[in-house]
């Protein structure tokens, strides 16, 4: 009887702890609420969707920097953000024969295989192979571009292993994010490029925290974070939220330090864009696209405030940085720096985003609430399983790994690092990027997150249920 009473007491205490911890993690604190005082409503969402219904892009061609006539190498151009950069280059009138896309895979996106995009030179190359990458950079350009204009490189390729946080796994993220970036910088200099703009990540500035709260604690430390270009960059491994953030910081340093270094045809100017936070939009399955496709999306983040960046906004920031580097002699020189960029307006809660998606899909996409503490427990269990299988595969007992199937693409991401991204109130201040060029900014402007969310769902409907 005594043993059963002890077991019952443990279960009761565990239940009470989960309920208490849930109430703290799921609460929209006054500090976070002050950053986003108004919630989205059905009328505003429907009006925004109606305004955007007939336009293929949110950003019109006249919103983009003017045509330059330069040659462009877009690394990662068959992917999400890189593909949009190519589309924006074409939309502003760049010659498709002067655009080269380098990616590990050929494009599958329909919009990259039709219209002017079909004339872009798509090359399949692994950026971790320095020789193959250099050959792709130095491949002769087509006969229609016999002139010898300058070369701009946009580097958007990345390994998104943001769910890993164990130091021994760091080399898997470093391979592409660090070695690949160094190879790209080297190849750009050898090819005579004069501008290189790199897609970094605003999340490298996010501080990790502890979500297992003591009964007397009211909230996690650093649960509300406002990040700007003035935010201190972490220095020690444990200050980063994941291995991904560590490697993006290293890659950012490589790019920044390459500014004003000699290239074959002069000097290379560089800069970094820090998207804050998740990039979403048509042709992408992260966040909104994934939600719409899955229909049922359990969540614990309804009251979590978070900045997002619509993919066209992020593409525009890259093009603006290129323009600033080309005009460095006429305006304040901002080479070798990093700029946070995000959507306009107050950051929404995940609940706002979920409300909009639910309304625009006619109630088909739903977001049932789950316990944040139970999801935290699962995150640690999945991480433990992932690590056991990983190290078992590399041990003398590797044959036993057959008993442990790999986690699927959804479950593998549900680890503590990803949990932190979805639980910390993360707001980005991109006011420096919005300054005019003469004041050291990019002259950046952007649409709102509500506009971006509406556009994703509208495009989903237009494409017959495809993102």
VMD Tcl script that draws the C-alpha trace (Angstrom):
set ca {
  {0.00 0.00 0.00}
  {2.83 2.39 0.89}
  {4.44 1.91 -2.54}
  {1.19 2.64 -4.36}
  {0.66 5.76 -2.28}
  {4.17 6.92 -3.18}
  {3.56 6.29 -6.89}
  {0.23 8.12 -6.71}
  {1.87 11.05 -4.93}
  {4.57 11.27 -7.61}
  {1.95 11.31 -10.36}
  {-0.09 13.98 -8.60}
  {2.99 16.15 -8.06}
  {4.04 15.67 -11.69}
  {0.57 16.61 -12.87}
  {0.52 19.72 -10.68}
  {3.99 20.70 -11.90}
  {2.98 20.36 -15.55}
  {-0.16 22.44 -15.02}
  {1.75 25.12 -13.12}
  {4.60 25.22 -15.62}
  {2.11 25.38 -18.49}
  {0.42 28.42 -16.99}
  {3.77 30.24 -16.92}
  {4.99 29.23 -20.39}
  {1.67 29.79 -22.16}
  {1.04 33.22 -20.67}
  {1.33 36.39 -22.76}
  {3.25 38.44 -20.23}
  {2.70 42.21 -19.92}
  {6.24 42.78 -21.20}
  {5.53 40.77 -24.36}
  {2.02 42.16 -24.76}
  {3.37 45.71 -24.77}
  {5.30 44.86 -27.94}
  {2.12 43.84 -29.78}
  {-0.97 45.29 -28.07}
  {-3.55 44.51 -30.79}
  {-4.69 41.09 -31.98}
  {-5.62 40.33 -35.58}
  {-9.32 40.09 -36.41}
  {-11.31 38.49 -39.22}
  {-12.26 41.77 -40.91}
  {-8.67 43.00 -41.18}
  {-7.50 39.64 -42.53}
  {-10.27 39.44 -45.13}
  {-9.73 43.03 -46.27}
  {-6.00 42.44 -46.65}
  {-6.58 39.26 -48.65}
  {-9.01 41.06 -50.97}
  {-6.43 43.79 -51.62}
  {-3.77 41.25 -52.64}
  {-5.95 38.85 -54.60}
  {-5.00 39.97 -58.13}
  {-1.27 40.64 -57.80}
  {1.37 37.92 -58.44}
  {3.82 39.71 -56.15}
  {3.39 41.92 -53.10}
  {6.41 43.97 -54.17}
  {5.95 45.61 -57.55}
  {8.89 45.93 -59.95}
  {9.11 49.66 -59.23}
  {9.77 48.84 -55.55}
  {12.98 47.04 -56.51}
  {16.34 48.74 -57.02}
  {16.91 49.58 -60.71}
  {18.42 47.22 -63.26}
  {22.23 47.16 -63.20}
  {23.13 45.06 -66.26}
  {25.63 43.12 -64.12}
  {26.21 39.39 -64.04}
  {24.68 37.49 -61.12}
  {25.63 34.24 -59.43}
  {22.95 33.08 -56.98}
  {24.21 30.27 -54.76}
  {21.22 28.28 -53.53}
  {19.13 29.81 -56.31}
  {17.03 26.70 -56.88}
  {15.72 26.98 -53.33}
  {13.24 29.22 -51.59}
  {14.89 32.59 -50.96}
  {17.45 32.20 -53.75}
  {14.68 31.47 -56.23}
  {12.87 34.65 -55.24}
  {16.05 36.68 -55.69}
  {16.27 35.32 -59.25}
  {12.62 36.21 -59.90}
  {13.18 39.74 -58.58}
  {16.29 40.18 -60.73}
  {14.24 39.19 -63.78}
  {11.30 41.35 -62.70}
  {13.47 44.46 -62.67}
  {14.80 43.70 -66.15}
  {18.07 41.84 -65.70}
  {19.14 39.66 -68.65}
  {18.47 35.98 -67.78}
  {21.63 35.05 -69.71}
  {23.58 37.06 -67.14}
  {22.15 35.12 -64.20}
  {23.68 31.85 -63.01}
  {22.13 29.63 -60.35}
  {24.35 27.23 -58.41}
  {22.64 24.62 -56.24}
  {23.03 21.05 -55.02}
  {19.84 20.19 -56.93}
  {18.22 21.49 -60.09}
  {15.08 23.61 -59.60}
  {11.72 21.92 -59.19}
  {9.74 25.14 -58.78}
  {7.49 25.81 -61.76}
  {8.19 29.55 -61.67}
  {11.91 28.86 -62.17}
  {11.22 26.76 -65.27}
  {8.98 29.12 -67.20}
  {9.12 32.60 -68.73}
  {12.46 34.38 -68.58}
  {13.60 32.09 -65.74}
  {13.96 29.16 -68.13}
  {16.88 31.00 -69.77}
  {18.80 31.25 -66.50}
  {21.88 28.99 -66.37}
  {21.21 26.40 -63.65}
  {24.28 24.41 -62.59}
  {24.24 21.51 -60.15}
  {27.21 21.88 -57.82}
  {28.20 21.06 -54.24}
  {29.59 24.18 -52.58}
  {31.69 22.05 -50.24}
  {33.68 20.89 -53.31}
  {36.03 23.84 -53.82}
  {37.25 22.76 -57.27}
  {33.76 22.12 -58.65}
  {32.53 25.41 -57.22}
  {35.42 27.36 -58.72}
  {34.74 25.77 -62.11}
  {31.07 26.78 -61.89}
  {32.00 30.37 -61.04}
  {34.48 30.61 -63.90}
  {32.38 28.87 -66.55}
  {32.25 31.12 -69.66}
  {29.13 33.23 -69.92}
  {26.76 32.89 -72.87}
  {27.37 34.67 -76.17}
  {24.49 37.05 -75.47}
  {26.50 38.59 -72.64}
  {29.82 39.20 -74.38}
  {30.40 42.44 -72.53}
  {32.30 42.13 -69.30}
  {30.18 43.77 -66.58}
  {30.79 43.34 -62.88}
  {29.70 40.23 -60.99}
  {27.46 40.13 -57.92}
  {27.16 36.98 -55.81}
  {24.16 36.25 -53.59}
  {24.91 33.40 -51.18}
  {21.68 31.93 -49.77}
  {22.65 28.25 -49.40}
  {22.62 26.80 -45.89}
  {22.36 23.62 -43.88}
  {19.34 24.02 -41.60}
  {20.26 21.66 -38.76}
  {18.88 24.15 -36.23}
  {17.60 21.32 -34.02}
  {21.12 20.20 -33.04}
  {22.91 21.71 -30.04}
  {25.56 19.13 -29.06}
  {29.15 20.26 -29.81}
  {30.15 16.89 -31.26}
  {27.54 17.37 -34.01}
  {28.89 20.79 -34.98}
  {30.93 19.50 -37.97}
  {27.72 18.49 -39.76}
  {26.54 22.10 -39.81}
  {30.01 23.49 -40.42}
  {30.49 21.51 -43.63}
  {28.15 23.66 -45.71}
  {27.66 26.74 -43.57}
  {31.34 27.39 -42.84}
  {33.49 25.49 -45.32}
  {30.99 26.12 -48.11}
  {30.92 29.84 -47.33}
  {34.72 30.05 -47.34}
  {34.76 28.25 -50.70}
  {32.22 30.72 -52.09}
  {34.25 33.72 -50.93}
  {37.39 32.23 -52.48}
  {35.62 31.42 -55.75}
  {34.05 34.88 -55.90}
  {37.45 36.55 -55.56}
  {39.02 34.29 -58.21}
  {36.13 34.98 -60.60}
  {36.57 38.73 -60.14}
  {33.28 39.38 -58.32}
  {32.98 42.85 -56.81}
  {29.90 42.33 -54.57}
  {28.88 39.42 -52.32}
  {25.76 39.51 -50.13}
  {25.28 36.65 -47.68}
  {22.10 35.39 -46.02}
  {22.97 35.08 -42.35}
  {20.36 34.62 -39.60}
  {18.94 36.88 -36.94}
  {18.55 33.83 -34.72}
  {22.29 33.78 -34.06}
  {21.63 36.66 -31.65}
  {18.97 34.76 -29.67}
  {19.93 33.71 -26.16}
  {18.86 30.23 -25.00}
  {17.01 29.84 -21.73}
  {15.66 27.24 -19.32}
  {11.98 26.25 -19.48}
  {11.95 23.89 -16.50}
  {10.82 26.43 -13.92}
  {11.02 26.11 -10.17}
  {7.68 26.61 -8.39}
  {8.75 30.05 -7.17}
  {9.82 31.28 -10.62}
  {7.25 33.26 -12.61}
  {8.82 33.05 -16.08}
  {11.98 31.88 -17.83}
  {14.95 34.21 -17.99}
  {15.32 35.92 -21.38}
  {11.82 34.78 -22.39}
  {11.25 38.19 -24.02}
  {14.04 39.28 -26.37}
  {14.11 42.37 -28.57}
  {16.96 41.96 -31.04}
  {18.57 44.69 -33.11}
  {21.87 45.37 -34.84}
  {23.12 46.64 -31.48}
  {22.47 43.32 -29.72}
  {25.62 41.71 -28.39}
  {26.81 38.82 -30.55}
  {27.35 35.63 -28.51}
  {30.96 34.58 -28.08}
  {30.84 31.19 -26.34}
  {29.24 28.02 -27.71}
  {26.75 27.75 -24.85}
  {25.46 31.27 -25.57}
  {24.05 30.17 -28.95}
  {20.70 28.41 -29.16}
  {21.94 25.74 -31.60}
  {24.81 24.53 -33.77}
  {23.14 26.25 -36.71}
  {23.49 29.63 -35.02}
  {27.15 28.95 -34.20}
  {27.99 28.18 -37.81}
  {26.00 31.10 -39.21}
  {28.00 33.41 -36.95}
  {31.27 31.90 -38.16}
  {30.17 32.20 -41.78}
  {29.09 35.79 -41.18}
  {32.57 36.59 -39.90}
  {34.14 35.01 -42.99}
  {32.01 37.19 -45.27}
  {32.50 40.37 -43.25}
  {36.26 39.92 -43.07}
  {36.37 39.46 -46.85}
  {35.11 43.02 -47.39}
  {37.62 45.18 -49.27}
  {39.89 42.20 -50.00}
  {41.42 41.98 -53.48}
  {39.79 39.98 -56.26}
  {41.03 39.24 -59.76}
  {39.33 42.35 -61.11}
  {39.62 44.76 -58.20}
  {38.11 44.67 -54.74}
  {35.35 42.52 -53.25}
  {32.67 44.31 -51.20}
  {30.56 42.21 -48.88}
  {27.60 42.40 -46.52}
  {25.25 40.17 -44.52}
  {21.48 40.13 -44.14}
  {20.06 38.73 -40.88}
  {16.45 37.65 -41.51}
  {14.39 37.92 -38.37}
  {13.07 35.42 -37.80}
  {11.54 32.64 -39.94}
  {11.39 33.35 -43.69}
  {8.02 32.39 -45.14}
  {6.13 32.93 -48.36}
  {4.87 31.32 -51.58}
  {6.98 28.34 -52.77}
  {8.21 27.71 -49.23}
  {7.03 25.01 -46.84}
  {8.44 26.46 -43.64}
  {5.84 27.73 -41.18}
  {2.80 28.93 -43.17}
  {3.23 26.60 -46.13}
  {3.68 23.61 -43.87}
  {0.66 24.56 -41.77}
  {-1.61 24.85 -44.80}
  {-0.49 21.50 -46.18}
  {-0.83 19.64 -42.86}
  {-4.30 21.01 -42.01}
  {-4.10 19.94 -38.33}
  {-1.23 21.62 -36.49}
  {-0.98 21.07 -32.72}
  {0.67 24.08 -31.08}
  {1.74 25.43 -27.72}
  {2.84 28.82 -29.09}
  {-0.44 30.67 -29.53}
  {0.53 33.44 -27.10}
  {4.17 33.68 -28.20}
  {5.13 36.95 -29.91}
  {7.46 36.54 -32.87}
  {8.77 38.57 -35.78}
  {8.70 36.98 -39.22}
  {10.07 38.01 -42.59}
  {8.14 37.54 -45.82}
  {10.37 36.12 -48.55}
  {9.94 39.09 -50.92}
  {10.98 41.44 -48.12}
  {14.08 39.35 -47.51}
  {14.94 39.25 -51.21}
  {14.52 43.02 -51.43}
  {16.95 43.50 -48.53}
  {19.62 41.58 -50.45}
  {19.09 43.68 -53.57}
  {19.20 46.90 -51.55}
  {22.47 45.88 -49.90}
  {23.94 45.22 -53.33}
  {22.86 48.70 -54.42}
  {24.41 50.27 -51.31}
  {27.73 48.50 -51.95}
  {27.75 49.60 -55.59}
  {27.01 53.18 -54.49}
  {29.50 53.14 -51.60}
  {31.48 56.04 -53.06}
  {28.39 58.29 -53.13}
  {26.76 57.32 -49.80}
  {27.94 56.17 -46.38}
  {30.03 53.00 -46.77}
  {28.34 50.08 -44.99}
  {30.47 47.25 -46.38}
  {31.28 44.29 -44.15}
  {28.30 44.85 -41.86}
  {25.19 42.84 -40.93}
  {21.61 44.13 -40.96}
  {18.55 42.62 -39.29}
  {15.42 42.77 -41.46}
  {11.86 41.79 -40.70}
  {8.27 42.57 -41.70}
  {6.73 45.99 -41.09}
  {4.46 46.71 -38.15}
  {4.21 45.22 -34.66}
  {5.25 41.58 -34.41}
  {2.22 39.26 -34.23}
  {1.68 36.29 -31.97}
  {1.69 32.82 -33.45}
  {-1.99 32.85 -32.53}
  {-2.55 35.83 -34.85}
  {-0.92 33.91 -37.70}
  {-2.97 30.82 -36.90}
  {-6.18 32.86 -36.83}
  {-5.46 34.32 -40.26}
  {-4.65 30.94 -41.80}
  {-7.78 29.41 -40.29}
  {-9.96 32.22 -41.68}
  {-8.39 32.19 -45.15}
  {-8.66 28.40 -45.50}
  {-12.32 28.42 -44.51}
  {-11.61 26.65 -41.24}
  {-9.79 23.73 -42.91}
  {-6.49 24.50 -41.18}
  {-6.73 24.25 -37.41}
  {-4.34 24.69 -34.50}
  {-5.38 22.68 -31.44}
  {-3.57 23.67 -28.26}
  {-1.26 21.23 -26.49}
  {0.64 21.42 -23.22}
  {3.94 23.32 -23.62}
  {5.49 21.33 -20.78}
  {4.48 18.00 -22.29}
  {5.96 19.14 -25.61}
  {9.14 20.10 -23.75}
  {9.31 16.58 -22.34}
  {8.82 15.13 -25.82}
  {11.49 17.44 -27.22}
  {14.04 16.07 -24.76}
  {12.95 12.49 -25.46}
  {13.30 12.99 -29.22}
  {16.70 14.58 -28.72}
  {17.82 11.65 -26.58}
  {16.62 9.15 -29.18}
  {18.28 11.13 -31.98}
  {21.61 11.24 -30.16}
  {21.54 7.58 -29.15}
  {20.90 6.52 -32.73}
  {23.53 8.93 -34.08}
  {26.30 7.69 -31.79}
  {25.23 4.06 -32.12}
  {25.64 4.30 -35.90}
  {29.25 5.36 -35.35}
  {30.10 2.73 -32.74}
  {31.15 -0.94 -32.93}
  {27.48 -1.73 -32.26}
  {26.30 -0.02 -35.45}
  {24.27 -3.08 -36.49}
  {21.96 -2.47 -33.54}
  {20.92 0.84 -35.09}
  {18.57 -1.15 -37.31}
  {16.39 -1.51 -34.25}
  {16.08 2.29 -34.07}
  {14.45 3.76 -37.19}
  {15.31 7.41 -37.95}
  {12.93 10.12 -36.81}
  {10.80 11.48 -39.63}
  {11.30 14.99 -41.00}
  {8.80 16.50 -38.56}
  {9.80 14.72 -35.36}
  {13.53 15.28 -35.91}
  {12.97 19.03 -35.68}
  {11.02 18.75 -32.42}
  {14.07 19.02 -30.16}
  {14.89 21.54 -27.41}
  {16.60 24.04 -29.74}
  {13.55 24.27 -31.98}
  {11.31 24.36 -28.93}
  {13.14 27.46 -27.74}
  {12.61 29.19 -31.10}
  {8.87 28.63 -30.79}
  {8.57 29.55 -27.11}
  {10.72 32.65 -26.62}
  {9.07 35.98 -27.47}
  {11.45 37.05 -30.24}
  {11.02 40.53 -31.71}
  {13.41 42.07 -34.22}
  {14.12 45.78 -34.55}
  {15.28 46.55 -38.09}
  {15.22 50.33 -37.73}
  {18.85 50.66 -38.84}
  {18.14 48.84 -42.12}
  {15.23 51.25 -42.70}
  {17.44 54.33 -42.44}
  {18.15 56.12 -45.73}
  {21.53 55.38 -47.38}
  {22.95 58.76 -46.40}
  {22.41 57.80 -42.74}
  {24.02 54.39 -43.03}
  {20.92 52.30 -43.73}
  {19.69 50.17 -46.60}
  {16.61 52.27 -47.30}
  {14.67 49.08 -46.55}
  {10.87 48.97 -46.69}
  {8.60 45.96 -46.39}
  {5.08 44.62 -46.29}
  {3.43 43.50 -43.05}
  {3.21 39.94 -41.78}
  {-0.56 39.99 -42.26}
  {-0.03 40.82 -45.94}
  {2.56 38.08 -46.25}
  {0.39 35.43 -44.59}
  {-2.56 36.33 -46.79}
  {-0.40 36.09 -49.90}
  {0.84 32.59 -49.04}
  {-2.67 31.23 -48.57}
  {-3.97 32.98 -51.70}
  {-1.15 31.48 -53.78}
  {-1.88 28.08 -52.23}
  {-5.46 28.32 -53.49}
  {-4.44 29.59 -56.95}
  {-2.03 26.68 -57.40}
  {-4.64 24.08 -56.56}
  {-3.44 23.24 -53.09}
  {0.28 23.47 -53.85}
  {2.69 25.80 -52.09}
}
mol new
graphics top color blue
foreach p $ca { graphics top sphere $p radius 0.5 }
foreach p [lrange $ca 0 end-1] q [lrange $ca 1 end] { graphics top cylinder $p $q radius 0.2 }
display resetview
